[in-house]
Amino acid sequence: MPLARISLTKGKSPDYRHALADNVHRALVEAFDVPANDRFQIIDELEPGALIYDRSYFAGHRSDDFVYIAIIAGRPRSTSMKKQFYQRLATLLADAPGLRPDDIMVTITTTERDGWSFSNGLAQMALEEAA
């Protein structure tokens, strides 16, 4: 049940954005224990200069292709699983759309199960827990 918010500077092609979104989801499925049909993503394309970041903090050198990915997850994952996810994500995004690992930043935030309503005014995850 993660929600991925992907932020990048405007100007990339639809194919680029599609590959970016597909491989973020693929990494979540392969390395973060997410069901294949559990896909919720937001792509924010920002005007040049609206995505402000240090070019070298904890990285080699970030370029203008820098992408920030914020994952909100409904349950905690182990540090080991998070590390595997980060590695798989960097590998997949290097393949398509061709992002350099230095240009990928990820944060993961977790919520309580009752912090999600998928539809109909229900807290489906809390109902599942109570059952």
N, CA, C and O of each residue as an XYZ file, in Angstrom:
524
protein
N       0.786     -1.199      0.000
C       0.000      0.000      0.000
C       0.825      1.259      0.000
O       0.362      2.290      0.488
N       2.029      1.216     -0.528
C       2.774      2.473     -0.537
C       2.233      3.460     -1.574
O       1.632      3.087     -2.581
N       2.473      4.709     -1.281
C       2.221      5.793     -2.220
C       3.589      6.365     -2.568
O       4.348      6.755     -1.680
N       3.900      6.414     -3.847
C       5.181      6.958     -4.289
C       4.943      8.321     -4.927
O       4.164      8.451     -5.872
N       5.612      9.312     -4.409
C       5.562     10.657     -4.985
C       6.928     10.912     -5.609
O       7.946     10.943     -4.917
N       6.933     11.093     -6.914
C       8.158     11.216     -7.692
C       8.260     12.649     -8.196
O       7.400     13.114     -8.944
N       9.308     13.341     -7.786
C       9.477     14.747     -8.164
C      10.707     14.900     -9.048
O      11.782     14.384     -8.742
N      10.523     15.629    -10.163
C      11.605     15.895    -11.086
C      11.348     17.211    -11.792
O      10.241     17.747    -11.747
N      12.368     17.723    -12.438
C      12.233     18.961    -13.181
C      11.519     18.698    -14.507
O      11.759     17.685    -15.165
N      10.645     19.618    -14.885
C       9.910     19.509    -16.153
C      10.855     19.355    -17.337
O      12.008     19.786    -17.321
N      10.297     18.710    -18.375
C      11.039     18.641    -19.619
C      11.328     17.233    -20.097
O      11.860     17.058    -21.193
N      10.995     16.231    -19.312
C      11.235     14.850    -19.723
C      10.063     14.347    -20.564
O       8.935     14.816    -20.417
N      10.342     13.404    -21.431
C       9.325     12.869    -22.337
C       8.351     11.966    -21.591
O       8.660     11.500    -20.494
N       7.183     11.714    -22.169
C       6.255     10.750    -21.578
C       6.887      9.370    -21.410
O       6.628      8.695    -20.415
N       7.716      8.939    -22.371
C       8.385      7.636    -22.246
C       9.325      7.610    -21.049
O       9.402      6.603    -20.345
N      10.033      8.696    -20.812
C      10.931      8.813    -19.665
C      10.135      8.688    -18.363
O      10.488      7.906    -17.481
N       9.066      9.463    -18.258
C       8.243      9.430    -17.041
C       7.627      8.053    -16.830
O       7.549      7.570    -15.700
N       7.193      7.425    -17.910
C       6.602      6.089    -17.828
C       7.635      5.075    -17.317
O       7.332      4.274    -16.433
N       8.847      5.111    -17.870
C       9.906      4.199    -17.421
C      10.258      4.459    -15.961
O      10.482      3.521    -15.196
N      10.307      5.716    -15.581
C      10.590      6.084    -14.196
C       9.532      5.501    -13.261
O       9.866      4.843    -12.276
N       8.264      5.741    -13.570
C       7.176      5.244    -12.722
C       7.137      3.712    -12.707
O       6.965      3.106    -11.649
N       7.293      3.095    -13.865
C       7.259      1.629    -13.927
C       8.365      1.005    -13.091
O       8.131      0.019    -12.393
N       9.562      1.565    -13.152
C      10.669      0.958    -12.415
C      10.658      1.287    -10.934
O      11.201      0.521    -10.137
N      10.060      2.397    -10.542
C       9.836      2.627     -9.113
C       8.895      1.539     -8.587
O       9.148      0.940     -7.541
N       7.825      1.295     -9.313
C       6.881      0.260     -8.878
C       7.527     -1.125     -8.910
O       7.343     -1.917     -7.985
N       8.269     -1.416     -9.950
C       8.933     -2.728    -10.044
C       9.866     -2.955     -8.854
O       9.886     -4.048     -8.289
N      10.626     -1.954     -8.473
C      11.521     -2.092     -7.313
C      10.723     -2.326     -6.037
O      11.139     -3.112     -5.186
N       9.578     -1.651     -5.892
C       8.732     -1.874     -4.717
C       8.227     -3.310     -4.671
O       8.204     -3.928     -3.606
N       7.825     -3.839     -5.813
C       7.324     -5.215     -5.875
C       8.450     -6.205     -5.599
O       8.284     -7.138     -4.813
N       9.584     -6.003     -6.241
C      10.677     -6.966     -6.149
C      11.442     -6.924     -4.831
O      11.943     -7.955     -4.381
N      11.542     -5.769     -4.211
C      12.422     -5.657     -3.041
C      11.774     -5.061     -1.799
O      12.441     -4.910     -0.775
N      10.482     -4.718     -1.866
C       9.845     -4.033     -0.735
C       8.554     -4.722     -0.303
O       7.777     -4.177      0.481
N       8.338     -5.925     -0.827
C       7.196     -6.751     -0.426
C       5.856     -6.058     -0.694
O       4.992     -5.987      0.180
N       5.704     -5.551     -1.914
C       4.475     -4.868     -2.322
C       3.782     -5.721     -3.392
O       4.435     -6.167     -4.335
N       2.470     -5.954     -3.260
C       1.755     -6.700     -4.301
C       1.793     -5.962     -5.644
O       1.791     -4.731     -5.686
N       1.826     -6.717     -6.722
C       1.952     -6.137     -8.063
C       0.818     -5.168     -8.400
O       1.044     -4.187     -9.108
N      -0.385     -5.422     -7.909
C      -1.517     -4.547     -8.242
C      -1.681     -3.380     -7.268
O      -2.654     -2.632     -7.366
N      -0.765     -3.218     -6.350
C      -0.810     -2.138     -5.357
C       0.047     -0.979     -5.873
O       1.169     -0.770     -5.410
N      -0.490     -0.238     -6.826
C       0.281      0.833     -7.460
C      -0.446      2.164     -7.335
O      -1.514      2.373     -7.911
N       0.165      3.054     -6.565
C      -0.332      4.416     -6.391
C       0.875      5.345     -6.482
O       1.794      5.258     -5.667
N       0.871      6.230     -7.470
C       2.007      7.106     -7.727
C       1.539      8.498     -8.124
O       0.484      8.678     -8.733
N       2.348      9.459     -7.763
C       2.134     10.845     -8.177
C       3.451     11.321     -8.775
O       4.505     11.176     -8.156
N       3.394     11.878     -9.954
C       4.591     12.458    -10.556
C       4.432     13.972    -10.554
O       3.519     14.517    -11.173
N       5.328     14.629     -9.857
C       5.353     16.090     -9.794
C       6.459     16.584    -10.719
O       7.637     16.309    -10.493
N       6.073     17.314    -11.762
C       7.050     17.930    -12.649
C       7.144     19.404    -12.272
O       6.176     20.157    -12.380
N       8.310     19.784    -11.837
C       8.505     21.120    -11.295
C       9.248     22.014    -12.285
O      10.057     21.549    -13.088
N       8.955     23.280    -12.205
C       9.658     24.258    -13.032
C      11.153     24.239    -12.682
O      11.520     23.963    -11.540
N      12.008     24.533    -13.661
C      13.431     24.631    -13.347
C      13.654     25.592    -12.181
O      13.102     26.692    -12.159
N      14.444     25.179    -11.240
C      14.716     25.984    -10.053
C      13.783     25.712     -8.892
O      14.038     26.184     -7.784
N      12.711     24.969     -9.108
C      11.761     24.689     -8.026
C      12.135     23.440     -7.224
O      11.606     23.220     -6.135
N      13.031     22.638     -7.751
C      13.538     21.471     -7.041
C      14.944     21.848     -6.577
O      15.898     21.832     -7.354
N      15.047     22.182     -5.304
C      16.296     22.725     -4.771
C      17.015     21.627     -4.005
O      16.437     21.000     -3.117
N      18.286     21.393     -4.350
C      19.042     20.298     -3.739
C      20.530     20.612     -3.813
O      20.997     21.317     -4.708
N      21.249     20.072     -2.856
C      22.699     20.190     -2.853
C      23.266     19.230     -3.898
O      22.827     18.082     -3.979
N      24.192     19.663     -4.664
C      24.739     18.857     -5.757
C      25.653     17.728     -5.282
O      25.950     16.822     -6.062
N      26.109     17.755     -4.021
C      27.064     16.727     -3.610
C      26.791     16.095     -2.243
O      27.512     15.172     -1.863
N      25.810     16.534     -1.504
C      25.568     16.004     -0.156
C      25.287     14.501     -0.212
O      24.302     14.075     -0.814
N      26.160     13.692      0.420
C      26.070     12.231      0.440
C      25.968     11.626     -0.963
O      25.361     10.569     -1.136
N      26.551     12.280     -1.954
C      26.530     11.764     -3.330
C      27.793     12.246     -4.032
O      28.502     13.119     -3.532
N      28.061     11.668     -5.194
C      29.197     12.116     -5.992
C      28.931     13.494     -6.564
O      29.546     14.478     -6.151
N      28.022     13.561     -7.505
C      27.619     14.839     -8.089
C      26.237     14.680     -8.707
O      26.050     13.885     -9.627
N      25.293     15.423     -8.209
C      23.940     15.408     -8.775
C      23.871     16.335     -9.982
O      24.472     17.409    -10.002
N      23.127     15.892    -10.981
C      22.968     16.686    -12.195
C      21.575     17.318    -12.223
O      20.825     17.243    -11.249
N      21.252     17.926    -13.329
C      19.920     18.502    -13.516
C      18.845     17.418    -13.647
O      17.653     17.728    -13.635
N      19.251     16.157    -13.772
C      18.310     15.030    -13.862
C      17.895     14.494    -12.497
O      17.220     13.467    -12.419
N      18.286     15.168    -11.427
C      17.965     14.735    -10.063
C      16.470     14.425     -9.904
O      15.609     15.176    -10.363
N      16.192     13.299     -9.242
C      14.821     12.863     -8.967
C      14.702     12.574     -7.478
O      15.555     11.899     -6.902
N      13.651     13.080     -6.860
C      13.349     12.807     -5.453
C      12.125     11.912     -5.404
O      11.093     12.221     -6.000
N      12.244     10.787     -4.682
C      11.156      9.817     -4.566
C      10.803      9.676     -3.089
O      11.627      9.251     -2.278
N       9.575     10.035     -2.754
C       9.084      9.928     -1.373
C       8.088      8.773     -1.321
O       7.070      8.781     -2.013
N       8.394      7.798     -0.503
C       7.540      6.623     -0.339
C       6.828      6.731      1.006
O       7.473      6.877      2.044
N       5.519      6.661      0.985
C       4.740      6.557      2.218
C       4.233      5.126      2.267
O       3.493      4.694      1.383
N       4.625      4.393      3.293
C       4.271      2.975      3.411
C       3.403      2.752      4.638
O       3.510      3.465      5.636
N       2.547      1.754      4.542
C       1.602      1.468      5.623
C       2.130      0.558      6.706
O       1.441      0.304      7.694
N       3.353      0.059      6.536
C       3.961     -0.734      7.600
C       5.474     -0.600      7.507
O       6.016     -0.394      6.421
N       6.143     -0.715      8.620
C       7.603     -0.599      8.610
C       8.257     -1.773      7.877
O       7.704     -2.872      7.818
N       9.426     -1.524      7.328
C      10.276     -2.557      6.738
C      11.607     -2.539      7.474
O      11.987     -1.527      8.063
N      12.304     -3.651      7.437
C      13.611     -3.734      8.092
C      14.627     -2.874      7.340
O      14.432     -2.537      6.172
N      15.697     -2.531      8.021
C      16.783     -1.790      7.385
C      17.341     -2.581      6.212
O      17.652     -2.007      5.168
N      17.470     -3.883      6.374
C      17.963     -4.737      5.299
C      17.065     -4.650      4.067
O      17.562     -4.530      2.947
N      15.759     -4.710      4.262
C      14.826     -4.628      3.137
C      14.905     -3.260      2.470
O      14.859     -3.165      1.244
N      15.022     -2.208      3.261
C      15.144     -0.863      2.684
C      16.415     -0.755      1.841
O      16.385     -0.195      0.745
N      17.524     -1.284      2.343
C      18.778     -1.235      1.591
C      18.654     -2.006      0.281
O      19.142     -1.550     -0.753
N      18.007     -3.164      0.315
C      17.798     -3.942     -0.907
C      16.929     -3.159     -1.897
O      17.187     -3.156     -3.101
N      15.905     -2.502     -1.371
C      15.038     -1.686     -2.222
C      15.832     -0.555     -2.881
O      15.722     -0.345     -4.089
N      16.634      0.178     -2.092
C      17.416      1.282     -2.652
C      18.339      0.787     -3.772
O      18.452      1.426     -4.818
N      18.988     -0.341     -3.548
C      19.895     -0.894     -4.548
C      19.144     -1.322     -5.810
O      19.565     -1.022     -6.927
N      18.027     -2.027     -5.617
C      17.254     -2.484     -6.775
C      16.716     -1.292     -7.554
O      16.738     -1.292     -8.785
N      16.239     -0.285     -6.851
C      15.725      0.921     -7.496
C      16.808      1.596     -8.329
O      16.564      1.964     -9.478
N      17.993      1.760     -7.767
C      19.092      2.411     -8.493
C      19.457      1.618     -9.748
O      19.721      2.203    -10.798
N      19.473      0.296     -9.641
C      19.788     -0.548    -10.796
C      18.737     -0.415    -11.884
O      19.066     -0.230    -13.055
N      17.461     -0.510    -11.493
C      16.377     -0.423    -12.472
C      16.313      0.948    -13.141
O      16.111      1.041    -14.352
N      16.484      2.012    -12.354
C      16.409      3.354    -12.928
C      17.620      3.681    -13.793
O      17.537      4.529    -14.681
N      18.741      3.015    -13.541
C      19.897      3.175    -14.427
C      19.596      2.542    -15.788
O      19.984      3.064    -16.833
N      18.894      1.406    -15.748
C      18.513      0.730    -17.001
C      17.503      1.556    -17.789
O      17.660      1.749    -18.995
N      16.483      2.036    -17.118
C      15.438      2.841    -17.768
C      14.766      3.677    -16.697
O      14.197      3.132    -15.751
N      14.821      4.932    -16.826
C      15.070      5.764    -18.004
C      16.521      6.198    -18.212
O      16.778      7.074    -19.038
N      17.467      5.615    -17.495
C      18.866      5.988    -17.669
C      19.377      6.956    -16.622
O      20.286      7.741    -16.893
N      18.806      6.911    -15.430
C      19.245      7.798    -14.348
C      20.552      7.310    -13.729
O      20.753      6.113    -13.527
N      21.420      8.248    -13.439
C      22.638      7.921    -12.697
C      22.265      7.750    -11.224
O      21.416      8.489    -10.725
N      22.871      6.802    -10.519
C      22.554      6.609     -9.100
C      22.716      7.869     -8.251
O      21.990      8.054     -7.275
N      23.665      8.738     -8.618
C      23.849      9.990     -7.870
C      22.640     10.910     -7.975
O      22.478     11.815     -7.156
N      21.797     10.691     -8.967
C      20.644     11.562     -9.198
C      19.350     11.031     -8.581
O      18.269     11.532     -8.890
N      19.452     10.029     -7.718
C      18.259      9.425     -7.115
C      18.318      9.609     -5.602
O      19.254      9.147     -4.949
N      17.323     10.279     -5.056
C      17.180     10.413     -3.602
C      15.831      9.827     -3.207
O      14.820     10.067     -3.868
N      15.826      9.051     -2.117
C      14.607      8.376     -1.663
C      14.426      8.610     -0.172
O      15.388      8.546      0.594
N      13.203      8.879      0.234
C      12.850      8.851      1.649
C      11.664      7.909      1.819
O      10.802      7.808      0.945
N      11.636      7.230      2.946
C      10.544      6.313      3.269
C       9.941      6.738      4.597
O      10.649      6.890      5.593
N       8.636      6.925      4.603
C       7.883      7.265      5.806
C       6.815      6.199      5.999
O       6.196      5.763      5.029
N       6.590      5.772      7.239
C       5.543      4.788      7.493
C       4.410      5.422      8.291
O       4.598      6.400      9.015
N       3.235      4.835      8.135
C       2.046      5.326      8.826
C       1.393      4.181      9.583
O       1.778      3.021      9.433
N       0.420      4.513     10.381
C      -0.411      3.493     11.032
C      -1.402      2.951     10.008
O      -1.702      3.616      9.016
N      -1.905      1.756     10.244
C      -2.840      1.126      9.315
C      -4.123      1.952      9.163
O      -4.734      1.949      8.095
N      -4.528      2.648     10.207
C      -5.756      3.447     10.103
C      -5.511      4.808      9.444
O      -6.415      5.642      9.388
N      -4.309      5.032      8.952
C      -3.982      6.278      8.275
C      -4.274      6.252      6.786
O      -3.857      7.156      6.061
N      -4.989      5.226      6.312
C      -5.286      5.070      4.891
C      -6.778      4.846      4.685
O      -7.395      4.036      5.378
N      -7.347      5.566      3.733
C      -8.688      5.279      3.246
C      -8.586      5.190      1.736
O      -8.299      6.183      1.067
N      -8.821      3.999      1.199
C      -8.682      3.777     -0.234
C      -9.951      4.141     -1.006
O      -9.897      4.374     -2.214
N     -11.089      4.192     -0.316
C     -12.351      4.572     -0.959
C     -13.495      4.440      0.032
O     -13.343      3.869      1.112
N     -14.626      4.971     -0.353
C     -15.893      4.794      0.360
C     -15.888      5.255      1.817
O     -16.728      4.813      2.601
N     -14.977      6.118      2.187
C     -14.943      6.615      3.555
C     -14.567      5.569      4.582
O     -14.880      5.718      5.763
N     -13.894      4.503      4.144
C     -13.511      3.405      5.044
C     -12.015      3.412      5.312
O     -11.224      3.872      4.489
N     -11.646      2.901      6.461
C     -10.235      2.660      6.790
C      -9.990      1.171      6.542
O      -9.925      0.381      7.484
N      -9.854      0.795      5.272
C      -9.806     -0.609      4.889
C      -8.708     -1.384      5.606
O      -8.920     -2.539      5.977
N      -7.567     -0.794      5.805
C      -6.468     -1.507      6.461
C      -6.770     -1.751      7.937
O      -6.369     -2.777      8.485
N      -7.471     -0.825      8.584
C      -7.858     -1.007      9.984
C      -8.944     -2.079     10.094
O      -8.971     -2.845     11.058
N      -9.844     -2.129      9.093
C     -10.880     -3.168      9.080
C     -10.241     -4.533      8.914
O     -10.649     -5.497      9.562
N      -9.237     -4.620      8.047
C      -8.531     -5.890      7.817
C      -7.847     -6.349      9.107
O      -7.847     -7.540      9.416
N      -7.271     -5.417      9.855
C      -6.570     -5.731     11.100
C      -7.536     -6.240     12.142
O      -7.212     -7.157     12.896
N      -8.738     -5.648     12.195
C      -9.731     -6.017     13.197
C     -10.367     -7.379     12.909
O     -10.871     -8.031     13.823
N     -10.347     -7.807     11.663
C     -11.007     -9.061     11.267
C     -10.298    -10.296     11.798
O     -10.738    -11.418     11.545
